[in-house]
C-alpha cells in the first residue's frame, strides 16, 4: 500500500509538472481581455500588470464593492472617477456606470498610467498611490527623502497590496509569456 501511494504521488507530481501552466491559467484568468488589451494599449501599459491589478482589486468581480466605497473591477472610488471624468472631459460619466467593465477598466488604466507618470515610471510607488492615495505616498516620499521602499510603508494593507500585485504580475507574465502584447 505504501509503495502504491508513493507511485501515485510521483505520477501526480509528474502530471502537475507537465501541466502546471494549464493549472495556473485556471487560477490566473484573462477575463475581460478585450477591454484590458484595448485600454492597456491605449495608455501604454503592460496588460499583464492590468490583469494583476484587477485580480488583486476585485478578483474579476465586476460588482465588487470595498468597505471604503471603491467599486468595480479596478476598485475605483466615485470621487476618483469624477476626477478622472473631468480630466478625460467625459461629459457622459455617471457614477452608476462604474460597475460597467468597459468604463471601469478604461478609467482604471487611465488612473494607473497617471500614477506611473506622476512617480517617474516607478510602478511600485504608482501602485502605492493607486491603493493609498497620492497624499499619503507624497508624505512617505518626503519622509524617505525621495527613495521609498515597500518596507517603509506604514500601511500594512498597502504593503500587502504592492507585494501581491508584484507577485501576480510576475505570474501573469510567466504564464502568458507566449501571448503577443
Phi and psi in degrees as a GROMACS rama.xvg file:
@    title "Ramachandran Plot"
@    xaxis  label "Phi"
@    yaxis  label "Psi"
@TYPE xy
-62.4602  -41.9066  UNK-2
-64.8734  -40.6906  UNK-3
-59.3188  -44.9113  UNK-4
-63.6602  -39.7037  UNK-5
-64.1672  -42.6546  UNK-6
-65.4791  -42.5761  UNK-7
-61.6191  -43.7642  UNK-8
-63.1961  -41.1179  UNK-9
-63.2708  -43.7712  UNK-10
-62.0552  -43.9345  UNK-11
-60.9794  -42.8924  UNK-12
-62.4203  -40.9323  UNK-13
-63.9889  -44.9005  UNK-14
-61.3436  -45.1427  UNK-15
-64.594  -42.4435  UNK-16
-61.896  -40.3564  UNK-17
-71.691  -38.5238  UNK-18
-106.149  22.0456  UNK-19
-61.3715  -36.9973  UNK-20
-68.0082  -36.3523  UNK-21
-59.4101  -45.0016  UNK-22
-66.5521  -45.5108  UNK-23
-61.3806  -35.0407  UNK-24
-66.0529  -24.6151  UNK-25
-73.6607  -29.2726  UNK-26
-89.0345  -43.3958  UNK-27
-105.446  80.3951  UNK-28
-78.2148  164.344  UNK-29
-111.831  58.2516  UNK-30
-70.7826  152.141  UNK-31
59.1569  39.2997  UNK-32
-56.7886  -45.1498  UNK-33
-56.0991  -49.5915  UNK-34
-68.1055  -43.9861  UNK-35
-62.6592  -46.671  UNK-36
-67.6754  -38.9965  UNK-37
-61.9454  -52.7092  UNK-38
-80.5953  -29.04  UNK-39
-68.5511  -36.847  UNK-40
-66.9151  -45.471  UNK-41
-59.9899  -40.3575  UNK-42
-97.7623  11.0403  UNK-43
56.1611  51.1748  UNK-44
-114.985  151.939  UNK-45
-72.1715  120.923  UNK-46
-59.0752  -28.054  UNK-47
-67.7552  -31.106  UNK-48
-66.7619  -42.8434  UNK-49
-63.9486  -43.326  UNK-50
-59.9593  -41.0259  UNK-51
-63.6793  -41.9384  UNK-52
-62.2182  -46.3238  UNK-53
-63.584  -41.1938  UNK-54
-58.3646  -45.1924  UNK-55
-73.8327  -43.5996  UNK-56
-65.7195  -46.3549  UNK-57
-137.799  -2.49493  UNK-58
51.2368  38.6923  UNK-59
65.5578  25.1895  UNK-60
-94.7703  105.632  UNK-61
-65.6043  -16.6673  UNK-62
-100.744  11.8455  UNK-63
-64.4795  140.203  UNK-64
-134.903  126.581  UNK-65
-84.692  167.508  UNK-66
-70.8264  -7.89431  UNK-67
-103.866  6.33837  UNK-68
91.0716  4.16373  UNK-69
-76.2899  143.419  UNK-70
-131.693  157.744  UNK-71
81.3606  -172.247  UNK-72
-58.6496  -44.0485  UNK-73
-102.514  13.0193  UNK-74
49.4086  67.4697  UNK-75
-101.65  130.371  UNK-76
-73.3716  144.866  UNK-77
-54.9994  -38.0779  UNK-78
-66.1406  -38.2318  UNK-79
-66.8653  -39.5274  UNK-80
-63.6276  -38.8485  UNK-81
-63.4235  -42.4108  UNK-82
-59.1898  -46.5109  UNK-83
-63.1092  -43.704  UNK-84
-61.936  -35.0479  UNK-85
-66.723  -43.5916  UNK-86
-64.2769  -36.6606  UNK-87
-85.2943  -3.95404  UNK-88
54.1043  44.344  UNK-89
-93.169  90.1369  UNK-90
-69.69  -17.4158  UNK-91
-87.4206  1.3502  UNK-92
-62.6758  138.294  UNK-93
-143.075  130.166  UNK-94
-52.0238  -34.7265  UNK-95
-65.0261  -18.5495  UNK-96
-82.018  -4.09963  UNK-97
-63.1218  -20.7887  UNK-98
-81.3567  -11.0527  UNK-99
-70.9049  121.437  UNK-100
-55.0819  -39.9335  UNK-101
-62.8874  -50.519  UNK-102
-65.425  -43.515  UNK-103
-63.0495  -43.6682  UNK-104
-70.6077  -38.5806  UNK-105
-61.1149  -49.6959  UNK-106
-66.239  -40.432  UNK-107
-63.1154  -42.6666  UNK-108
-65.5955  -42.2216  UNK-109
-58.4595  -47.6829  UNK-110
-68.0191  -40.7362  UNK-111
-61.9192  -43.9746  UNK-112
-62.109  -41.332  UNK-113
-61.0613  -41.8321  UNK-114
-65.7028  -41.6477  UNK-115
-62.6176  -43.3623  UNK-116
-65.776  -42.6994  UNK-117
-60.448  -34.6129  UNK-118
-107.291  36.3827  UNK-119
51.9755  41.371  UNK-120
81.6229  1.26293  UNK-121
-79.9732  101.905  UNK-122
-63.4994  -39.9765  UNK-123
-60.1264  -46.6416  UNK-124
-67.0182  -37.8422  UNK-125
-61.5123  -41.3004  UNK-126
-66.3759  -37.0789  UNK-127
-58.4878  -45.1338  UNK-128
-67.4267  -39.1287  UNK-129
-59.7752  -36.5155  UNK-130
-87.6077  -45.9792  UNK-131
-106.723  -8.19429  UNK-132
95.3571  149.672  UNK-133
-64.6138  -37.5031  UNK-134
-57.9334  -47.4369  UNK-135
-63.9031  -45.6898  UNK-136
-63.2077  -40.9917  UNK-137
-62.4295  -38.3824  UNK-138
-63.9267  -44.3706  UNK-139
-63.5218  -39.1969  UNK-140
-64.9593  -41.4225  UNK-141
-60.7472  -45.0569  UNK-142
-67.0565  -30.6848  UNK-143
-91.0775  5.89537  UNK-144
57.4948  40.426  UNK-145
94.3585  -22.2326  UNK-146
-114.206  104.817  UNK-147
-102.041  125.132  UNK-148
-102.513  151.143  UNK-149
-54.6368  -38.3131  UNK-150
-69.4891  -14.369  UNK-151
-81.0376  -10.309  UNK-152
-72.5608  125.189  UNK-153
-77.9914  -13.5452  UNK-154
-94.484  114.334  UNK-155
-60.8026  -36.9301  UNK-156
-60.1597  -41.4819  UNK-157
-71.3296  -38.1042  UNK-158
-57.6478  -50.8691  UNK-159
-58.7727  -44.8113  UNK-160
-58.6501  -50.7171  UNK-161
-65.9873  -43.2683  UNK-162
-62.6134  -41.2013  UNK-163
-65.3983  -44.8231  UNK-164
-65.3155  -41.441  UNK-165
-54.2673  -48.7792  UNK-166
-62.9497  -47.4475  UNK-167
-66.939  -36.2621  UNK-168
-61.1068  -46.246  UNK-169
-61.8582  -42.1502  UNK-170
-64.6308  -45.3244  UNK-171
-59.3671  -42.6973  UNK-172
-65.5191  -37.862  UNK-173
-68.3106  -48.6399  UNK-174
-65.1066  -41.1795  UNK-175
-110.437  32.4619  UNK-176
-59.6537  -26.7974  UNK-177
-83.4995  -4.78059  UNK-178
-84.5372  129.658  UNK-179
-72.1363  126.414  UNK-180
